[in-house]
């Protein structure tokens, strides 16, 4: 099973630009797509229609059309959905879907200190009885040693990348590449990079991972300013909820 996440940048390009976004999403050939910076406007509706025509079930929270949120698309039916941050100002930033084989949460966190309450919601949810098994998307966070260029500003909330281990979550890419520097977003003016897009999974999910990699083509082709993250899972049949 392939899970892909990609930040499409402010809902995707204007005009017919959403066609390139759709083409890129379908090109991942993923069983589950987590689309961040999705917007519930005309472009967003066109993306949803295209994905549904391609055989995906889709879900996204009810968010204002000018605000960035999350879309989850799955080739298998979506059982239930909910926000992990219902009490926070932008609950559409953390959207969980039960996909039968597991509970996947699409993540799009704010910048700076505004992200910290959302991180607290992630930590709290991961400790609960109905916790997600995979949280994936744009966390706007990383470690301050390996997840940013040396000339880049320190990332706020970096300590949460250590705290995830306290609640049984594993950084799936970092666990396979403990010392590598690879960035999913670049600052053009400052010519430096950050690894901001992550997949966090439980130990059972981590045991299923056969590959976890970044696809830089969408960023290098300037369809978005983010690279995609691809997670390959060895899931047989309709596995029970992976905790």
C-alpha beads as a LAMMPS data file, in Angstrom:
LAMMPS data file: protein, C-alpha beads

243 atoms
242 bonds

1 atom types
1 bond types

-500.0 500.0 xlo xhi
-500.0 500.0 ylo yhi
-500.0 500.0 zlo zhi

Masses

1 110.0

Atoms # bond

1 1 1 0.000 0.000 0.000
2 1 1 1.282 3.421 -0.937
3 1 1 0.482 6.568 1.049
4 1 1 1.532 9.925 -0.400
5 1 1 1.337 13.419 1.012
6 1 1 1.964 16.664 -0.832
7 1 1 1.480 20.341 -0.054
8 1 1 -0.098 21.835 -3.191
9 1 1 0.557 25.468 -2.136
10 1 1 -2.461 27.653 -1.381
11 1 1 -4.994 25.337 -2.972
12 1 1 -3.056 24.820 -6.207
13 1 1 -2.245 27.138 -9.079
14 1 1 -4.933 29.484 -10.403
15 1 1 -6.727 28.992 -13.707
16 1 1 -6.048 25.611 -15.268
17 1 1 -3.074 25.081 -12.951
18 1 1 -5.109 22.638 -10.882
19 1 1 -4.809 20.195 -13.781
20 1 1 -1.071 19.923 -13.130
21 1 1 -1.844 19.373 -9.459
22 1 1 -4.306 16.598 -10.295
23 1 1 -1.884 15.041 -12.764
24 1 1 0.841 15.029 -10.135
25 1 1 -1.446 13.526 -7.485
26 1 1 -2.591 10.752 -9.811
27 1 1 1.018 10.201 -10.880
28 1 1 1.909 9.103 -7.360
29 1 1 -0.313 6.040 -7.963
30 1 1 -1.070 6.048 -4.242
31 1 1 -3.734 4.096 -2.385
32 1 1 -4.080 7.022 0.023
33 1 1 -3.436 10.682 -0.765
34 1 1 -3.108 13.347 1.914
35 1 1 -3.254 16.776 0.275
36 1 1 -2.206 19.736 2.396
37 1 1 -2.958 23.409 1.745
38 1 1 -6.156 22.154 0.127
39 1 1 -8.916 24.768 -0.067
40 1 1 -12.688 24.339 -0.316
41 1 1 -13.060 26.672 -3.285
42 1 1 -13.649 26.122 -7.002
43 1 1 -10.138 24.751 -7.514
44 1 1 -10.595 22.422 -4.575
45 1 1 -13.907 21.199 -5.940
46 1 1 -12.277 20.485 -9.297
47 1 1 -9.536 18.481 -7.584
48 1 1 -12.128 16.467 -5.644
49 1 1 -14.158 15.709 -8.776
50 1 1 -11.025 14.585 -10.648
51 1 1 -9.931 12.307 -7.817
52 1 1 -13.400 10.802 -7.462
53 1 1 -13.532 10.150 -11.219
54 1 1 -10.204 8.345 -10.812
55 1 1 -11.790 6.020 -8.241
56 1 1 -10.931 7.703 -4.942
57 1 1 -13.229 8.253 -1.983
58 1 1 -12.543 11.688 -0.531
59 1 1 -13.049 13.556 2.709
60 1 1 -12.145 17.041 3.856
61 1 1 -13.277 19.213 6.743
62 1 1 -15.701 22.096 6.296
63 1 1 -13.295 25.043 6.211
64 1 1 -13.510 28.623 4.897
65 1 1 -12.692 28.761 1.166
66 1 1 -9.707 31.062 1.681
67 1 1 -8.071 28.956 4.411
68 1 1 -5.646 26.090 3.965
69 1 1 -6.812 22.676 5.159
70 1 1 -6.436 18.958 4.401
71 1 1 -7.979 16.552 1.900
72 1 1 -7.741 12.769 2.308
73 1 1 -8.412 10.531 -0.698
74 1 1 -8.531 6.747 -0.428
75 1 1 -9.063 3.915 -2.872
76 1 1 -10.906 2.048 -0.106
77 1 1 -14.066 3.385 1.570
78 1 1 -13.720 5.885 4.381
79 1 1 -15.591 4.754 7.490
80 1 1 -15.545 7.763 9.815
81 1 1 -13.888 11.161 10.008
82 1 1 -13.188 13.689 12.722
83 1 1 -10.905 16.547 13.699
84 1 1 -8.194 15.958 16.285
85 1 1 -8.313 19.646 17.193
86 1 1 -12.019 20.431 17.533
87 1 1 -11.437 22.995 20.293
88 1 1 -8.725 24.936 18.433
89 1 1 -9.282 27.936 16.125
90 1 1 -8.628 25.985 12.901
91 1 1 -9.858 22.424 13.553
92 1 1 -9.565 21.603 9.845
93 1 1 -5.766 21.452 10.177
94 1 1 -5.845 17.950 11.739
95 1 1 -8.292 15.641 9.938
96 1 1 -8.521 11.936 10.779
97 1 1 -10.136 9.273 8.596
98 1 1 -10.718 5.629 9.494
99 1 1 -9.770 3.690 6.367
100 1 1 -10.495 0.206 7.682
101 1 1 -6.866 -0.898 7.853
102 1 1 -6.011 2.040 10.116
103 1 1 -6.723 5.607 11.196
104 1 1 -4.856 8.189 9.143
105 1 1 -4.613 11.849 10.110
106 1 1 -3.757 14.504 7.549
107 1 1 -1.730 17.284 9.157
108 1 1 -1.250 20.903 8.159
109 1 1 0.148 22.932 11.058
110 1 1 0.490 26.710 11.320
111 1 1 3.843 28.479 11.555
112 1 1 5.703 29.839 14.555
113 1 1 4.170 29.589 18.037
114 1 1 0.663 29.116 16.594
115 1 1 1.536 25.492 15.815
116 1 1 2.188 24.518 19.449
117 1 1 -1.466 23.904 20.484
118 1 1 -1.868 21.667 17.420
119 1 1 1.180 19.705 18.434
120 1 1 -0.350 19.317 21.902
121 1 1 -3.495 17.933 20.241
122 1 1 -1.380 15.430 18.302
123 1 1 0.419 14.297 21.454
124 1 1 -2.881 14.012 23.360
125 1 1 -4.606 12.090 20.550
126 1 1 -1.677 9.698 20.180
127 1 1 -2.052 8.846 23.858
128 1 1 -5.781 8.061 23.598
129 1 1 -7.677 4.810 23.026
130 1 1 -8.794 5.810 19.504
131 1 1 -5.450 7.202 18.458
132 1 1 -4.415 7.516 14.815
133 1 1 -1.912 4.963 13.560
134 1 1 -0.405 7.303 10.957
135 1 1 -0.110 11.088 11.035
136 1 1 1.198 12.491 7.781
137 1 1 1.480 15.892 6.142
138 1 1 3.088 19.294 6.592
139 1 1 3.998 19.784 10.252
140 1 1 5.939 23.024 9.616
141 1 1 8.364 21.577 12.156
142 1 1 11.582 19.604 12.221
143 1 1 14.638 18.931 14.309
144 1 1 17.161 21.745 14.619
145 1 1 20.184 19.558 13.959
146 1 1 19.438 17.576 10.782
147 1 1 16.117 18.930 9.464
148 1 1 17.297 22.390 8.431
149 1 1 20.238 23.937 6.649
150 1 1 22.988 25.300 8.874
151 1 1 22.282 28.873 7.749
152 1 1 18.534 28.562 8.415
153 1 1 16.619 30.003 11.360
154 1 1 15.914 27.599 14.209
155 1 1 12.555 25.865 13.988
156 1 1 10.025 26.553 16.731
157 1 1 8.551 23.412 18.288
158 1 1 11.513 21.199 17.407
159 1 1 11.240 19.548 20.825
160 1 1 8.031 17.849 19.705
161 1 1 10.045 15.734 17.286
162 1 1 11.504 14.119 20.408
163 1 1 8.241 14.092 22.368
164 1 1 6.520 11.933 19.747
165 1 1 8.569 8.990 20.990
166 1 1 7.052 9.380 24.455
167 1 1 3.607 8.534 23.028
168 1 1 4.796 5.695 20.808
169 1 1 5.104 7.507 17.493
170 1 1 8.055 7.015 15.140
171 1 1 9.359 9.409 12.491
172 1 1 9.175 6.893 9.647
173 1 1 11.627 8.639 7.308
174 1 1 14.176 9.536 9.988
175 1 1 14.077 6.003 11.416
176 1 1 15.353 4.745 8.049
177 1 1 17.746 7.639 7.429
178 1 1 19.155 8.537 10.863
179 1 1 21.904 10.885 9.667
180 1 1 20.721 12.098 6.255
181 1 1 19.946 15.700 5.412
182 1 1 17.136 15.965 2.891
183 1 1 14.727 18.868 2.668
184 1 1 11.085 18.977 1.591
185 1 1 10.800 22.784 1.337
186 1 1 13.286 25.459 0.272
187 1 1 13.393 29.171 0.964
188 1 1 14.297 30.736 -2.380
189 1 1 15.382 34.148 -1.008
190 1 1 17.687 32.571 1.580
191 1 1 18.671 29.504 -0.433
192 1 1 18.217 27.109 2.454
193 1 1 16.042 24.095 3.091
194 1 1 13.940 22.478 5.787
195 1 1 12.415 19.024 6.250
196 1 1 8.869 19.987 7.241
197 1 1 6.767 17.170 5.764
198 1 1 6.664 14.033 7.899
199 1 1 5.007 10.672 8.429
200 1 1 4.667 9.613 12.058
201 1 1 3.512 6.064 12.745
202 1 1 2.993 3.613 15.571
203 1 1 5.449 0.768 16.017
204 1 1 3.090 -1.560 14.161
205 1 1 2.950 0.809 11.202
206 1 1 6.736 1.219 11.325
207 1 1 7.095 -2.549 11.073
208 1 1 5.013 -2.476 7.855
209 1 1 7.132 0.194 6.139
210 1 1 9.106 -1.100 3.161
211 1 1 10.156 2.322 1.882
212 1 1 9.823 5.975 2.868
213 1 1 11.125 8.594 0.472
214 1 1 10.735 12.140 -0.787
215 1 1 9.736 12.851 -4.374
216 1 1 11.292 16.205 -5.246
217 1 1 9.962 16.403 -8.808
218 1 1 6.824 18.474 -7.951
219 1 1 9.021 21.076 -6.244
220 1 1 11.754 21.073 -8.885
221 1 1 9.102 21.436 -11.596
222 1 1 7.622 24.352 -9.590
223 1 1 4.166 22.885 -9.405
224 1 1 4.439 23.565 -5.663
225 1 1 7.119 24.758 -3.270
226 1 1 7.031 21.395 -1.438
227 1 1 8.319 17.954 -2.294
228 1 1 6.026 14.981 -1.793
229 1 1 6.559 12.242 0.784
230 1 1 5.834 8.633 -0.171
231 1 1 5.369 5.798 2.344
232 1 1 5.182 2.182 1.171
233 1 1 3.429 -0.220 3.554
234 1 1 3.156 -4.001 3.435
235 1 1 -0.536 -4.231 4.321
236 1 1 -2.191 -7.555 3.491
237 1 1 -5.911 -7.715 2.806
238 1 1 -7.964 -5.510 5.101
239 1 1 -5.663 -5.494 8.106
240 1 1 -7.172 -4.681 11.456
241 1 1 -6.679 -1.172 12.742
242 1 1 -2.938 -0.836 13.051
243 1 1 -2.082 0.454 16.496

Bonds

1 1 1 2
2 1 2 3
3 1 3 4
4 1 4 5
5 1 5 6
6 1 6 7
7 1 7 8
8 1 8 9
9 1 9 10
10 1 10 11
11 1 11 12
12 1 12 13
13 1 13 14
14 1 14 15
15 1 15 16
16 1 16 17
17 1 17 18
18 1 18 19
19 1 19 20
20 1 20 21
21 1 21 22
22 1 22 23
23 1 23 24
24 1 24 25
25 1 25 26
26 1 26 27
27 1 27 28
28 1 28 29
29 1 29 30
30 1 30 31
31 1 31 32
32 1 32 33
33 1 33 34
34 1 34 35
35 1 35 36
36 1 36 37
37 1 37 38
38 1 38 39
39 1 39 40
40 1 40 41
41 1 41 42
42 1 42 43
43 1 43 44
44 1 44 45
45 1 45 46
46 1 46 47
47 1 47 48
48 1 48 49
49 1 49 50
50 1 50 51
51 1 51 52
52 1 52 53
53 1 53 54
54 1 54 55
55 1 55 56
56 1 56 57
57 1 57 58
58 1 58 59
59 1 59 60
60 1 60 61
61 1 61 62
62 1 62 63
63 1 63 64
64 1 64 65
65 1 65 66
66 1 66 67
67 1 67 68
68 1 68 69
69 1 69 70
70 1 70 71
71 1 71 72
72 1 72 73
73 1 73 74
74 1 74 75
75 1 75 76
76 1 76 77
77 1 77 78
78 1 78 79
79 1 79 80
80 1 80 81
81 1 81 82
82 1 82 83
83 1 83 84
84 1 84 85
85 1 85 86
86 1 86 87
87 1 87 88
88 1 88 89
89 1 89 90
90 1 90 91
91 1 91 92
92 1 92 93
93 1 93 94
94 1 94 95
95 1 95 96
96 1 96 97
97 1 97 98
98 1 98 99
99 1 99 100
100 1 100 101
101 1 101 102
102 1 102 103
103 1 103 104
104 1 104 105
105 1 105 106
106 1 106 107
107 1 107 108
108 1 108 109
109 1 109 110
110 1 110 111
111 1 111 112
112 1 112 113
113 1 113 114
114 1 114 115
115 1 115 116
116 1 116 117
117 1 117 118
118 1 118 119
119 1 119 120
120 1 120 121
121 1 121 122
122 1 122 123
123 1 123 124
124 1 124 125
125 1 125 126
126 1 126 127
127 1 127 128
128 1 128 129
129 1 129 130
130 1 130 131
131 1 131 132
132 1 132 133
133 1 133 134
134 1 134 135
135 1 135 136
136 1 136 137
137 1 137 138
138 1 138 139
139 1 139 140
140 1 140 141
141 1 141 142
142 1 142 143
143 1 143 144
144 1 144 145
145 1 145 146
146 1 146 147
147 1 147 148
148 1 148 149
149 1 149 150
150 1 150 151
151 1 151 152
152 1 152 153
153 1 153 154
154 1 154 155
155 1 155 156
156 1 156 157
157 1 157 158
158 1 158 159
159 1 159 160
160 1 160 161
161 1 161 162
162 1 162 163
163 1 163 164
164 1 164 165
165 1 165 166
166 1 166 167
167 1 167 168
168 1 168 169
169 1 169 170
170 1 170 171
171 1 171 172
172 1 172 173
173 1 173 174
174 1 174 175
175 1 175 176
176 1 176 177
177 1 177 178
178 1 178 179
179 1 179 180
180 1 180 181
181 1 181 182
182 1 182 183
183 1 183 184
184 1 184 185
185 1 185 186
186 1 186 187
187 1 187 188
188 1 188 189
189 1 189 190
190 1 190 191
191 1 191 192
192 1 192 193
193 1 193 194
194 1 194 195
195 1 195 196
196 1 196 197
197 1 197 198
198 1 198 199
199 1 199 200
200 1 200 201
201 1 201 202
202 1 202 203
203 1 203 204
204 1 204 205
205 1 205 206
206 1 206 207
207 1 207 208
208 1 208 209
209 1 209 210
210 1 210 211
211 1 211 212
212 1 212 213
213 1 213 214
214 1 214 215
215 1 215 216
216 1 216 217
217 1 217 218
218 1 218 219
219 1 219 220
220 1 220 221
221 1 221 222
222 1 222 223
223 1 223 224
224 1 224 225
225 1 225 226
226 1 226 227
227 1 227 228
228 1 228 229
229 1 229 230
230 1 230 231
231 1 231 232
232 1 232 233
233 1 233 234
234 1 234 235
235 1 235 236
236 1 236 237
237 1 237 238
238 1 238 239
239 1 239 240
240 1 240 241
241 1 241 242
242 1 242 243
